[in-house]
Amino acid sequence: RLAQNAGMRRSALLSLALLWALTIAVFWQGLLGRFVWDDFQLIVNNTRLQDPAQLGDLLSTGFWNVSSSKAGLSEAYGQVYRPLVTLALFVQHQVFGLDARGFHLVSLILHLLCVTLVFGLLRRIGPDGARGWLGAIAGAALFAIHPSRVESVSWISGSTELWMGLLVLSGYALWIGRPALTIPAALLFGLALFAKETAIVVPAVLLVDLYAREGRVDWKRWGTAS
């Protein structure tokens, strides 16, 4: 049994190495990218983000409450609240200054972590044997290099989706683990809302997940996670 477990770990590490290599091969050129579009409002020209003394105010106001102009934004969109991403951008600015390569590197690392979680989740819920391995690799590879990933990985302002995805996937990994981990999973789902508001669909997804995997709905557990 120990030999079998060791073999599975080697297979998992090899699969992840291939997935990471594929992901890096597709997105590495993004590391050379510059600040574009909303990056200027959120980072380059945002003196509030660059001033540590304003961090408290920065985290307590809307995501687009920046020092530069908000022309063209609707009032509702201007009040979007994403303090987790704001904090992440603040920390990155303290580390990298206005070197866009550092921001791009963080985005690529976040994406690699999401790919790792997707692979692990597909292995856990998929069938045993070679079919399960191939399915997990194919599914994770599709997630890794799907054209829709370009905006979130290669555009710094699009990292909101990476932070949300990392938190949702981490929460889901706990969710399908043991019922005792429902509350930690719920906390991660809640944090995901502070990265991007589209995480609000998670309760509906969990409802479908419960019925699809277990054939019934544990309303108490679902309510706790929601």
Secondary structure by P-SEA (a helix, b strand, c coil): caaaaaaaaaaaaaaaaaaaaaaaaacccccccccccccccccccccccccccaaaaaaaccccccccccccccccccccccaaaaaaaaaaaaaccccaaaaaaaaaaaaaaaaaaaaaaaaaaccccaaaaaaaaaaaaaaaccccccccccccccaaaaaaaaaaaaaaaaaaccccaaaaaaaaaaaaaaacccccaaaaaaaaaaaaaccccaaaaaaaac
